[in-house]
Amino acid sequence: MHIRIMAMATLVAASIHLSSQTIEKNYKGLNDGNPISANVFCADPTALEYNGRLYVYGSNDHQQFIKNGKKGENTYGEIKSIVVFSTDDMVNWTFHGTIDTKKICSNWTTNPWYQGYGVSWAPSVVWRTKEDGTEEFFLYFCNSSHGVGVLKANSPVGPWKSPLSRLMIHYDTSGANRIGTNANFDPGVVIDENGIGWISFGGLGPSRIMPDAARIVKLKSSMTAVDGAAVKIPAPYHFEANELNVMDGKFVYTYCSNWAERKDSEWNAYKKEKGISVSKPNTCTMCYMVSDNPTNPDSWVYKGVYGPHPGMGTNNNHSHLQKFQGNYYYIYHGAPLMQSWQNAGLIDSKTSIFRSICVNKATVNESTQRISTVTPNLTGCTAIKNLDPYTLQEAETMANCGGVMYEDYKNIKTNTKVSTLGNDASENMYIKMKAGAWTLVRNADFGEEGAKSFMLRVKGTGKLEIRFSKSSRDIKATIEFASADWKDYTIDVDPEAFKGKHSLYFVFDEADKVQFDAWQFSHEPAINGIFPISTPAADKPTVLFDLNGHRLTSGTPYRGVVIEQYQDGNGKTRSRKRLSANTVH
């Protein structure tokens, strides 16, 4: 097989490109941070911080989109999986695929019917370290209006298992009995400062100032069973989207308000009764309450609105307030990607309510539990750190893309379904790239020394251009490849070009059956065509994990990308990605 590997000067590469096809358009604003994904419809976000990364989970609207034939209304009935993204810089997001709840919960009871599995919406997630040092992750989701299910894992991306054979909360749960139109859904979970788990849930109550549909209950130490009866949270104009935080020893409960008529007389009477002076919330806004004794309904104090109706083409609201690296972020959904696709004629104008997760920074005073009102926008967040191009990066890490769709993400495991992506498998993901398709990462910091070589992990036949912008006049290196199997291709690059901080566009100018898996730069030139991988002398490797966070023991057969956890010269525990040989040593 003839394989050509080469680097071209910018001018020569640009002139060659003039005869090739136009690259794919971007439908997320080129300079925007929101939504976090340019190709995956997802909603109802929740999040956790783990090992220096922010993991965001959401309802998989895209599964319904595909089931609908990419048209029509999102009826939510085919959402049977949960999406997972993560970031460590707030601008470049890694798509980890989906959690296949339908498969995981396939053995759930069907008697009584309302304790069985149907769908998975609006997740909430939490993790803890046990006394023996092991870590546990718990993911809760609502099964339509019937109740709340729970999954368990030992890493933030699984594999997930169901510790129960039915819903954890359902119509027979004490304090959660169905009354009128009340629904046992939209869970919000938190572990308090004493290590005790709590979960809030409920919604869809009567359209009035006090629907009495919000609930909270303590969890047993297992985190998979309730401890006692659920009690009411007297949340004014409550509708759905429950979440919990703990700040300075107090519980902060957030929720979405309903569409009930706001009568001044009712609100004034409520304010007088509660001794508060805040304004009544507008419809479909994110509100919050504070308590130091969550099981006492009289202890909850309404504090106001912290998130407006997002607009952006959606008629509902759901958010999560998450602390990450010392700052709070408002994670919510809108439908800007759907609107962009409609404006471009990619989907029918009658397609509706396919949402996207967005993030904006929030201002929170933990000592007073005051949350300033957030203004959602497409600009999104400012990067909190630069991307390290000298660390192995997954292809599915990006700030934007063109020509890449949800169904283009694949897992190494065979026979995976488009609707689930097979994220229950403990393997790396990759992306199908067609001619003209591209991905973008921001703030790649090459430093003053500059990069001298580049490695591409790929299979198929094609040509990759590395650019600093979408323009064909900004090509900095080109690499050609041809292989039916996974192969690492290495080229030397000009360190004067790859110096300082840049956005990187990976443009596949030519592509035939191309699968894009990973990339990395090095300070050192290639050695006999082989990419130089070195471990700094000051670093002390400790343990290796696969990309799902499972520890790889000595002698484990494993080839591909691994996460190496090590101590740097200052004794600080850090982690990085690298390629592994066939066997972990």
MIDOBA-673159 format. One record per residue (C-alpha): residue number from 1; x, y, z. Coordinates in steps of 0.5 Angstrom, whole numbers, plus 500, padded with zeros to 3 digits. Example, Ala and Ser with C-alpha at 12.3 -4.5 7.8 and 13.67 -1.06 7.14 Angstrom:
<sites>
<1,<525,491,516>> <2,<527,498,514>> 
</sites>
This chain:
<sites>
<1,<500,500,500>> <2,<503,507,498>> <3,<503,512,504>> <4,<505,519,503>> <5,<507,523,509>> <6,<509,530,508>> <7,<509,537,511>> <8,<508,543,506>> <9,<510,550,507>> <10,<503,555,508>> <11,<504,558,501>> <12,<504,551,497>> <13,<499,548,501>> <14,<494,554,500>> <15,<495,554,493>> <16,<494,546,492>> <17,<487,547,496>> <18,<485,552,491>> <19,<483,546,487>> <20,<479,542,492>> <21,<472,543,495>> <22,<469,548,500>> <23,<470,546,507>> <24,<463,545,511>> <25,<460,551,514>> <26,<459,552,522>> <27,<452,553,525>> <28,<455,554,531>> <29,<457,562,531>> <30,<465,561,530>> <31,<467,565,536>> <32,<461,563,540>> <33,<462,558,546>> <34,<454,556,546>> <35,<452,551,545>> <36,<457,547,548>> <37,<456,542,542>> <38,<455,544,535>> <39,<452,537,533>> <40,<448,534,539>> <41,<442,536,541>> <42,<441,535,549>> <43,<438,538,555>> <44,<436,539,562>> <45,<443,539,564>> <46,<447,537,571>> <47,<454,537,573>> <48,<460,535,577>> <49,<467,536,578>> <50,<472,531,578>> <51,<479,530,578>> <52,<480,537,575>> <53,<474,536,570>> <54,<467,539,569>> <55,<463,533,567>> <56,<456,535,564>> <57,<450,530,563>> <58,<443,531,560>> <59,<437,529,556>> <60,<439,526,549>> <61,<434,530,545>> <62,<438,528,539>> <63,<436,521,540>> <64,<429,523,539>> <65,<431,527,533>> <66,<434,521,529>> <67,<427,517,531>> <68,<423,523,528>> <69,<427,522,522>> <70,<430,529,523>> <71,<424,533,523>> <72,<417,534,527>> <73,<416,536,534>> <74,<420,533,540>> <75,<415,529,544>> <76,<421,526,549>> <77,<418,519,548>> <78,<424,516,545>> <79,<429,519,550>> <80,<432,513,553>> <81,<439,515,554>> <82,<443,520,557>> <83,<449,524,554>> <84,<456,526,557>> <85,<461,532,556>> <86,<467,534,560>> <87,<471,540,559>> <88,<477,543,563>> <89,<478,550,560>> <90,<470,551,559>> <91,<471,552,552>> <92,<473,546,549>> <93,<468,540,550>> <94,<469,532,550>> <95,<463,528,548>> <96,<464,522,551>> <97,<458,519,548>> <98,<451,516,551>> <99,<449,512,557>> <100,<444,507,554>> <101,<439,507,560>> <102,<434,503,556>> <103,<440,497,556>> <104,<442,498,563>> <105,<435,498,566>> <106,<432,492,561>> <107,<431,488,567>> <108,<427,492,571>> <109,<420,490,573>> <110,<414,491,569>> <111,<409,490,575>> <112,<407,495,577>> <113,<408,498,571>> <114,<409,505,574>> <115,<416,502,577>> <116,<418,500,571>> <117,<423,503,566>> <118,<420,507,560>> <119,<425,514,559>> <120,<430,517,562>> <121,<430,525,562>> <122,<433,530,567>> <123,<439,527,570>> <124,<442,529,576>> <125,<449,527,579>> <126,<453,526,585>> <127,<460,523,587>> <128,<463,521,593>> <129,<470,518,596>> <130,<468,512,601>> <131,<472,511,607>> <132,<476,505,604>> <133,<478,510,598>> <134,<474,508,593>> <135,<470,512,589>> <136,<462,512,587>> <137,<458,516,582>> <138,<451,516,582>> <139,<446,518,577>> <140,<439,520,578>> <141,<434,521,572>> <142,<426,521,572>> <143,<422,516,568>> <144,<417,521,565>> <145,<412,523,571>> <146,<412,516,574>> <147,<418,517,579>> <148,<426,517,579>> <149,<431,512,577>> <150,<438,511,580>> <151,<445,508,576>> <152,<451,507,579>> <153,<459,507,577>> <154,<466,508,579>> <155,<468,513,574>> <156,<464,519,571>> <157,<463,516,565>> <158,<461,509,567>> <159,<460,503,565>> <160,<454,505,569>> <161,<449,499,572>> <162,<443,499,576>> <163,<443,497,583>> <164,<435,496,583>> <165,<430,492,579>> <166,<425,498,579>> <167,<425,506,580>> <168,<428,508,587>> <169,<422,513,588>> <170,<415,512,585>> <171,<408,513,586>> <172,<408,508,592>> <173,<414,512,596>> <174,<412,515,602>> <175,<410,523,601>> <176,<411,522,594>> <177,<404,519,592>> <178,<401,522,586>> <179,<396,528,588>> <180,<392,531,582>> <181,<397,533,576>> <182,<403,532,581>> <183,<409,528,578>> <184,<415,525,581>> <185,<420,527,576>> <186,<426,532,575>> <187,<431,530,581>> <188,<436,534,584>> <189,<441,531,588>> <190,<446,533,593>> <191,<451,530,599>> <192,<451,535,605>> <193,<457,537,609>> <194,<456,531,613>> <195,<456,526,608>> <196,<448,525,608>> <197,<445,525,601>> <198,<439,529,599>> <199,<434,529,593>> <200,<429,533,591>> <201,<424,532,586>> <202,<416,533,583>> <203,<413,538,579>> <204,<407,539,574>> <205,<402,541,580>> <206,<396,546,579>> <207,<397,552,576>> <208,<397,557,582>> <209,<402,560,586>> <210,<403,554,591>> <211,<402,548,587>> <212,<405,544,593>> <213,<408,539,588>> <214,<416,540,590>> <215,<419,534,595>> <216,<425,533,598>> <217,<427,527,602>> <218,<434,524,605>> <219,<437,518,602>> <220,<440,512,606>> <221,<448,511,606>> <222,<447,507,600>> <223,<445,513,596>> <224,<440,508,592>> <225,<434,508,597>> <226,<430,514,601>> <227,<430,514,608>> <228,<424,516,611>> <229,<418,520,608>> <230,<418,526,603>> <231,<416,532,605>> <232,<414,539,601>> <233,<418,544,599>> <234,<413,550,599>> <235,<416,553,593>> <236,<412,559,590>> <237,<410,558,582>> <238,<413,551,582>> <239,<413,547,576>> <240,<419,543,575>> <241,<427,543,574>> <242,<429,541,581>> <243,<436,541,583>> <244,<440,542,590>> <245,<446,545,592>> <246,<449,546,599>> <247,<453,553,601>> <248,<456,554,607>> <249,<452,549,611>> <250,<445,551,608>> <251,<441,548,602>> <252,<440,552,596>> <253,<434,549,592>> <254,<433,551,585>> <255,<427,550,580>> <256,<423,553,574>> <257,<417,557,575>> <258,<410,555,572>> <259,<405,559,568>> <260,<400,561,573>> <261,<397,568,573>> <262,<401,573,577>> <263,<396,576,582>> <264,<399,582,586>> <265,<394,581,591>> <266,<396,574,592>> <267,<404,575,592>> <268,<403,581,597>> <269,<400,576,602>> <270,<405,571,601>> <271,<411,576,602>> <272,<407,579,608>> <273,<406,572,611>> <274,<414,570,609>> <275,<417,576,611>> <276,<420,577,605>> <277,<421,583,600>> <278,<423,580,593>> <279,<419,581,587>> <280,<414,575,584>> <281,<418,571,578>> <282,<416,572,571>> <283,<413,565,568>> <284,<418,560,566>> <285,<424,563,570>> <286,<429,559,574>> <287,<428,561,582>> <288,<431,559,588>> <289,<430,558,596>> <290,<434,557,602>> <291,<434,553,608>> <292,<438,550,614>> <293,<433,545,615>> <294,<431,542,609>> <295,<425,537,612>> <296,<422,543,615>> <297,<417,546,610>> <298,<417,553,614>> <299,<425,553,614>> <300,<425,555,606>> <301,<426,562,604>> <302,<424,564,597>> <303,<430,568,595>> <304,<428,570,588>> <305,<430,569,580>> <306,<437,567,578>> <307,<436,565,571>> <308,<431,568,566>> <309,<427,565,561>> <310,<432,563,556>> <311,<428,564,549>> <312,<433,561,544>> <313,<427,557,541>> <314,<425,553,547>> <315,<418,553,551>> <316,<421,550,557>> <317,<427,552,562>> <318,<432,547,566>> <319,<438,549,569>> <320,<444,547,574>> <321,<448,551,578>> <322,<455,548,579>> <323,<462,550,582>> <324,<468,549,578>> <325,<475,551,580>> <326,<473,556,585>> <327,<467,559,580>> <328,<460,558,579>> <329,<457,556,572>> <330,<450,557,570>> <331,<448,551,566>> <332,<442,551,562>> <333,<439,549,555>> <334,<436,553,549>> <335,<435,552,542>> <336,<440,556,538>> <337,<443,550,534>> <338,<436,548,532>> <339,<434,555,530>> <340,<441,556,526>> <341,<440,549,522>> <342,<433,552,521>> <343,<435,558,518>> <344,<440,555,514>> <345,<435,550,511>> <346,<438,544,514>> <347,<431,542,517>> <348,<424,544,517>> <349,<422,550,520>> <350,<416,546,523>> <351,<422,542,527>> <352,<421,544,534>> <353,<424,544,541>> <354,<430,540,540>> <355,<435,543,545>> <356,<442,545,546>> <357,<446,545,553>> <358,<449,552,554>> <359,<454,555,560>> <360,<455,562,562>> <361,<459,564,569>> <362,<455,566,575>> <363,<456,570,581>> <364,<454,567,587>> <365,<456,569,595>> <366,<456,563,598>> <367,<456,566,605>> <368,<449,569,604>> <369,<447,564,599>> <370,<445,570,594>> <371,<445,568,586>> <372,<446,574,582>> <373,<441,574,576>> <374,<445,571,570>> <375,<444,573,563>> <376,<444,568,558>> <377,<448,569,551>> <378,<451,565,546>> <379,<458,568,547>> <380,<459,563,553>> <381,<465,563,558>> <382,<472,565,558>> <383,<477,560,558>> <384,<480,558,565>> <385,<486,555,562>> <386,<490,554,555>> <387,<489,547,552>> <388,<496,543,552>> <389,<497,541,545>> <390,<503,536,547>> <391,<498,532,551>> <392,<495,527,547>> <393,<488,530,545>> <394,<482,526,543>> <395,<478,528,536>> <396,<472,528,540>> <397,<474,534,544>> <398,<472,541,540>> <399,<470,548,541>> <400,<466,548,534>> <401,<466,543,528>> <402,<463,543,521>> <403,<460,537,517>> <404,<460,533,523>> <405,<454,530,526>> <406,<452,526,532>> <407,<451,520,528>> <408,<458,521,526>> <409,<461,519,533>> <410,<463,512,533>> <411,<466,507,538>> <412,<471,502,537>> <413,<466,496,539>> <414,<462,494,533>> <415,<455,493,532>> <416,<453,500,536>> <417,<447,503,535>> <418,<446,510,532>> <419,<441,512,538>> <420,<446,510,544>> <421,<453,510,541>> <422,<455,504,545>> <423,<458,508,551>> <424,<457,503,556>> <425,<463,500,552>> <426,<470,501,556>> <427,<474,504,549>> <428,<476,510,546>> <429,<471,514,541>> <430,<472,516,534>> <431,<469,521,529>> <432,<467,519,522>> <433,<470,525,517>> <434,<468,526,510>> <435,<471,531,505>> <436,<471,538,508>> <437,<469,536,515>> <438,<473,540,520>> <439,<474,540,528>> <440,<476,546,532>> <441,<480,547,539>> <442,<481,554,542>> <443,<487,556,546>> <444,<492,551,544>> <445,<499,554,547>> <446,<505,552,544>> <447,<510,556,548>> <448,<516,560,546>> <449,<520,554,544>> <450,<514,551,539>> <451,<512,544,536>> <452,<517,540,532>> <453,<513,534,530>> <454,<505,532,530>> <455,<502,526,530>> <456,<495,524,528>> <457,<492,517,529>> <458,<487,515,524>> <459,<485,510,519>> <460,<482,511,512>> <461,<485,515,506>> <462,<485,522,506>> <463,<489,529,507>> <464,<489,533,513>> <465,<490,540,513>> <466,<492,544,520>> <467,<490,551,520>> <468,<490,557,525>> <469,<483,559,522>> <470,<478,557,517>> <471,<481,560,511>> <472,<485,556,506>> <473,<490,562,506>> <474,<492,560,513>> <475,<494,552,513>> <476,<500,551,517>> <477,<502,543,516>> <478,<499,538,511>> <479,<499,530,512>> <480,<497,525,508>> <481,<495,518,510>> <482,<492,511,507>> <483,<491,505,511>> <484,<485,500,513>> <485,<487,500,520>> <486,<489,504,525>> <487,<495,508,524>> <488,<499,513,527>> <489,<502,518,522>> <490,<508,523,524>> <491,<510,529,521>> <492,<515,534,523>> <493,<513,541,523>> <494,<516,548,523>> <495,<517,551,530>> <496,<517,558,528>> <497,<510,557,525>> <498,<507,553,531>> <499,<509,558,537>> <500,<505,561,542>> <501,<497,561,543>> <502,<493,559,537>> <503,<486,556,535>> <504,<487,549,531>> <505,<483,547,525>> <506,<483,540,523>> <507,<480,540,516>> <508,<480,534,512>> <509,<481,536,505>> <510,<480,529,502>> <511,<477,523,506>> <512,<475,516,504>> <513,<472,512,510>> <514,<476,516,515>> <515,<476,515,522>> <516,<479,521,526>> <517,<481,518,533>> <518,<487,523,536>> <519,<492,528,535>> <520,<498,530,539>> <521,<504,535,538>> <522,<511,534,541>> <523,<517,539,542>> <524,<522,534,539>> <525,<522,532,532>> <526,<520,525,529>> <527,<525,520,530>> <528,<526,515,524>> <529,<518,517,522>> <530,<516,515,529>> <531,<513,520,534>> <532,<517,522,540>> <533,<514,521,547>> <534,<518,522,553>> <535,<516,523,560>> <536,<519,528,564>> <537,<525,526,569>> <538,<521,530,575>> <539,<515,526,574>> <540,<513,520,577>> <541,<508,515,574>> <542,<503,512,578>> <543,<497,509,575>> <544,<494,508,569>> <545,<486,508,567>> <546,<482,507,561>> <547,<478,513,558>> <548,<472,511,562>> <549,<476,512,568>> <550,<477,504,570>> <551,<484,503,573>> <552,<489,498,568>> <553,<493,493,572>> <554,<500,491,571>> <555,<499,486,565>> <556,<493,488,562>> <557,<492,487,555>> <558,<490,494,552>> <559,<492,498,546>> <560,<490,506,545>> <561,<489,512,549>> <562,<490,511,557>> <563,<490,516,562>> <564,<496,517,566>> <565,<496,519,573>> <566,<502,522,576>> <567,<506,526,581>> <568,<510,532,578>> <569,<516,535,581>> <570,<512,539,586>> <571,<509,532,589>> <572,<502,535,586>> <573,<498,529,583>> <574,<496,531,575>> <575,<493,527,569>> <576,<495,526,562>> <577,<493,522,556>> <578,<498,518,552>> <579,<498,512,547>> <580,<499,505,550>> <581,<503,499,548>> <582,<499,492,547>> <583,<500,491,554>> <584,<500,496,560>> <585,<507,495,564>> 
</sites>
